[in-house]
Amino acid sequence: MNGLKASRREVAALAKKLAGAGRVPCEVLICPPATLIASLADTAKGSAVKIGAQDCHAKESGAHTGDISAEMVKDAGGKFIIVGHSERRTDHGESDKDVREKSQAVYRAGLTAIVCIGETEAERDQGATLKVLTAQLKGSLSDQVTPKNTVIAYEPVWAIGTGRTPTAGQVREVHAHIRKRLVARFGEEGAKIRILYGGSVKPSNAEELMAVPNVNGALVGGASLKAADFFGIIGAYL
């Protein structure tokens, strides 16, 4: 829940930096609040920056005051939608079933779903990380998943906005487990699904984290609010 119209300047600045960098060998995506999707899509038009949404409702339309559908996101210029972010799961009590239904709505609209999973500090301390992630993957993913319509984002809840970051070894273990589960369920297609790491990613640690096997990108929080900081993270791929 950050950003006003003035945020267009940061998006324009990021687009300019990317243009100056030449060929960008990765996808760059910003998912702003719903109020900014259309205006930022207009600002980013023709650049290397794509725009998405932070959430959507499972239904296409109806009496759901305050919600936004995947079709509305598409109509506003969005290409991706985040579903199941830990803050949605915690603040709004969203279940794996809710996340699965939202992801299916994203597919219905012809967009790409970024499905978030992750354990809490208590779950990690109890040694239940892999068990929790296995359950979330099973419950949150539908049989419609393909490498084109789905991206998985692992976000250790205990590392979001706390300044705490898992070691490269911990990230390696978790991402290897996620990959194993994806391949077990979706076969060869599961080996192609991108897995992002999210949790206190910043310019100073991006290169190390992005070099971990099965880490195919980053889900960036606060560091994405400023073009300079976000570009510093993207620099791990430039």
C-alpha positions as CSV (number, residue, x, y, z in Angstrom):
1,M,0.0,0.0,0.0
2,N,2.5,2.5,-1.3
3,G,2.4,5.0,-4.1
4,L,0.6,8.0,-5.5
5,K,0.5,9.7,-8.9
6,A,4.0,11.0,-8.2
7,S,5.2,7.4,-8.5
8,R,5.1,7.8,-12.3
9,R,8.4,9.7,-12.0
10,E,10.1,6.6,-10.5
11,V,8.7,4.3,-13.2
12,A,9.8,6.7,-15.9
13,A,13.3,6.9,-14.3
14,L,13.5,3.1,-14.1
15,A,12.5,2.8,-17.8
16,K,15.1,5.3,-18.8
17,K,17.8,3.4,-16.8
18,L,16.9,0.2,-18.4
19,A,16.9,1.7,-21.9
20,G,20.4,3.0,-21.2
21,A,21.5,-0.5,-20.1
22,G,20.9,-1.9,-23.6
23,R,19.4,-5.4,-23.8
24,V,17.7,-6.4,-20.6
25,P,18.0,-10.2,-20.2
26,C,15.2,-10.5,-17.6
27,E,11.6,-9.4,-17.2
28,V,11.1,-6.3,-15.1
29,L,7.7,-6.0,-13.4
30,I,6.1,-3.5,-11.1
31,C,2.8,-4.3,-9.3
32,P,1.4,-1.1,-7.9
33,P,-1.9,-0.5,-6.0
34,A,-4.9,-0.8,-8.2
35,T,-5.3,3.0,-8.4
36,L,-2.1,3.2,-10.3
37,I,-2.2,0.3,-12.7
38,A,-3.6,2.2,-15.7
39,S,-1.5,5.3,-15.3
40,L,1.8,3.3,-14.8
41,A,0.9,1.0,-17.7
42,D,0.7,4.2,-19.8
43,T,4.0,5.5,-18.4
44,A,5.8,2.2,-19.0
45,K,4.4,1.7,-22.5
46,G,7.1,0.9,-25.0
47,S,9.7,0.3,-22.3
48,A,11.2,-2.8,-20.7
49,V,8.9,-2.3,-17.6
50,K,5.7,-4.4,-17.3
51,I,2.9,-3.6,-15.0
52,G,0.8,-6.0,-12.9
53,A,-1.5,-6.1,-9.9
54,Q,-1.1,-7.1,-6.2
55,D,-4.3,-9.1,-6.0
56,C,-7.6,-9.9,-7.7
57,H,-11.0,-11.4,-6.9
58,A,-11.8,-14.9,-8.0
59,K,-15.0,-13.7,-9.8
60,E,-15.1,-11.8,-13.1
61,S,-17.7,-9.3,-11.8
62,G,-20.5,-9.0,-9.3
63,A,-21.5,-7.6,-5.9
64,H,-18.0,-7.5,-4.4
65,T,-17.5,-3.9,-3.4
66,G,-13.9,-2.9,-3.0
67,D,-12.5,-5.8,-5.1
68,I,-10.9,-5.9,-8.5
69,S,-11.2,-8.7,-11.0
70,A,-8.5,-10.1,-13.2
71,E,-10.3,-8.8,-16.2
72,M,-10.2,-5.3,-14.8
73,V,-6.5,-5.6,-14.3
74,K,-6.1,-6.7,-17.9
75,D,-8.3,-3.9,-19.1
76,A,-6.1,-1.4,-17.2
77,G,-3.0,-2.7,-18.9
78,G,-1.7,-5.2,-16.3
79,K,0.0,-8.4,-17.4
80,F,0.6,-10.2,-14.2
81,I,-1.2,-10.6,-10.8
82,I,0.2,-11.5,-7.5
83,V,-1.9,-14.0,-5.5
84,G,-1.5,-15.4,-2.1
85,H,1.1,-12.8,-0.8
86,S,1.8,-13.5,2.9
87,E,0.2,-10.2,3.8
88,R,-3.1,-11.2,2.1
89,R,-2.9,-14.6,3.8
90,T,-2.3,-13.0,7.2
91,D,-4.3,-9.8,7.0
92,H,-7.3,-11.2,5.2
93,G,-7.2,-14.8,6.2
94,E,-6.8,-16.1,2.6
95,S,-6.5,-19.9,2.4
96,D,-4.7,-22.0,-0.2
97,K,-8.1,-22.7,-1.7
98,D,-8.7,-18.9,-2.1
99,V,-5.3,-18.5,-3.7
100,R,-6.0,-21.4,-6.1
101,E,-9.3,-19.9,-7.2
102,K,-7.7,-16.5,-7.7
103,S,-4.9,-18.0,-9.8
104,Q,-7.6,-19.6,-11.9
105,A,-9.2,-16.2,-12.4
106,V,-5.8,-14.9,-13.6
107,Y,-5.6,-17.7,-16.2
108,R,-9.2,-17.0,-17.2
109,A,-8.2,-13.4,-18.1
110,G,-5.2,-14.6,-20.0
111,L,-2.6,-13.2,-17.6
112,T,0.2,-14.6,-15.5
113,A,-0.2,-15.5,-11.9
114,I,2.6,-15.0,-9.3
115,V,1.7,-17.5,-6.6
116,C,3.3,-16.7,-3.3
117,I,4.2,-19.3,-0.6
118,G,6.2,-19.0,2.6
119,E,6.6,-20.0,6.2
120,T,6.3,-17.9,9.3
121,E,9.0,-17.5,11.9
122,A,7.3,-20.0,14.2
123,E,7.0,-22.6,11.5
124,R,10.7,-22.3,10.6
125,D,11.7,-22.5,14.3
126,Q,9.6,-25.7,14.6
127,G,11.5,-27.2,11.6
128,A,8.3,-27.3,9.6
129,T,9.4,-25.1,6.6
130,L,9.4,-27.8,3.9
131,K,6.2,-29.4,5.2
132,V,4.4,-26.0,5.1
133,L,5.6,-25.2,1.6
134,T,4.6,-28.6,0.3
135,A,1.1,-28.1,1.6
136,Q,0.9,-24.6,0.2
137,L,2.0,-25.7,-3.2
138,K,-0.5,-28.6,-3.2
139,G,-3.4,-26.4,-2.1
140,S,-2.6,-23.2,-4.0
141,L,-1.8,-24.5,-7.5
142,S,-4.4,-25.8,-9.9
143,D,-3.9,-28.4,-12.6
144,Q,-3.9,-25.5,-15.2
145,V,-0.4,-24.4,-14.2
146,T,2.2,-24.0,-17.0
147,P,5.6,-22.3,-17.2
148,K,3.9,-19.5,-19.2
149,N,0.9,-18.7,-16.9
150,T,2.5,-19.2,-13.5
151,V,5.5,-18.0,-11.5
152,I,6.1,-19.2,-8.0
153,A,7.4,-16.8,-5.4
154,Y,9.0,-18.0,-2.1
155,E,8.8,-15.4,0.6
156,P,9.9,-16.4,4.1
157,V,7.4,-14.4,6.1
158,W,10.0,-13.8,8.9
159,A,12.4,-12.1,6.4
160,I,9.9,-9.6,4.9
161,G,10.7,-6.0,6.0
162,T,12.7,-7.2,9.0
163,G,16.1,-6.9,7.5
164,R,16.7,-10.6,8.3
165,T,17.7,-12.6,5.3
166,P,18.1,-16.4,5.0
167,T,21.5,-17.6,4.1
168,A,22.3,-18.6,0.6
169,G,22.3,-22.2,1.8
170,Q,18.8,-21.9,3.3
171,V,17.5,-20.4,0.1
172,R,19.2,-23.2,-1.9
173,E,17.5,-25.9,0.2
174,V,14.1,-24.3,0.0
175,H,14.2,-23.6,-3.8
176,A,15.5,-27.1,-4.5
177,H,12.5,-28.5,-2.5
178,I,10.1,-26.3,-4.4
179,R,11.6,-27.4,-7.7
180,K,11.4,-31.1,-6.7
181,R,7.7,-30.7,-5.8
182,L,6.9,-28.9,-9.1
183,V,8.6,-31.6,-11.2
184,A,6.9,-34.3,-9.2
185,R,3.5,-32.8,-10.0
186,F,4.0,-31.2,-13.5
187,G,6.8,-33.3,-14.9
188,E,9.1,-31.6,-17.4
189,E,6.9,-28.5,-17.3
190,G,7.6,-28.2,-13.6
191,A,11.3,-27.9,-14.4
192,K,10.6,-24.7,-16.4
193,I,8.4,-22.8,-14.0
194,R,10.2,-19.8,-12.6
195,I,10.8,-19.6,-8.9
196,L,11.4,-16.1,-7.4
197,Y,12.9,-15.4,-4.0
198,G,11.4,-12.6,-1.9
199,G,12.4,-11.4,1.5
200,S,14.6,-8.4,2.2
201,V,16.1,-8.4,-1.3
202,K,18.3,-5.3,-1.8
203,P,21.1,-4.2,-4.1
204,S,23.7,-5.4,-1.6
205,N,22.6,-9.0,-1.5
206,A,20.8,-9.4,-4.9
207,E,23.8,-10.8,-6.8
208,E,24.5,-13.5,-4.2
209,L,20.8,-14.5,-3.9
210,M,20.1,-14.5,-7.7
211,A,23.1,-16.8,-8.2
212,V,21.6,-19.6,-6.0
213,P,20.4,-22.6,-8.1
214,N,16.6,-22.6,-8.9
215,V,16.4,-18.9,-8.0
216,N,15.0,-17.4,-11.2
217,G,14.3,-13.9,-10.0
218,A,13.3,-11.7,-7.1
219,L,10.0,-10.6,-5.6
220,V,11.1,-7.2,-4.3
221,G,9.2,-5.2,-1.6
222,G,10.4,-1.8,-0.2
223,A,13.5,-1.7,-2.4
224,S,11.2,-1.4,-5.5
225,L,9.8,2.0,-4.5
226,K,12.8,3.9,-5.8
227,A,14.2,3.5,-9.3
228,A,17.8,3.6,-8.1
229,D,17.3,0.9,-5.6
230,F,15.3,-1.4,-7.9
231,F,17.7,-0.9,-10.7
232,G,20.5,-1.9,-8.3
233,I,18.8,-5.2,-7.8
234,I,18.0,-5.7,-11.5
235,G,21.8,-5.1,-12.0
236,A,22.3,-8.7,-10.8
237,Y,21.2,-9.7,-14.3
238,L,22.9,-6.9,-16.3
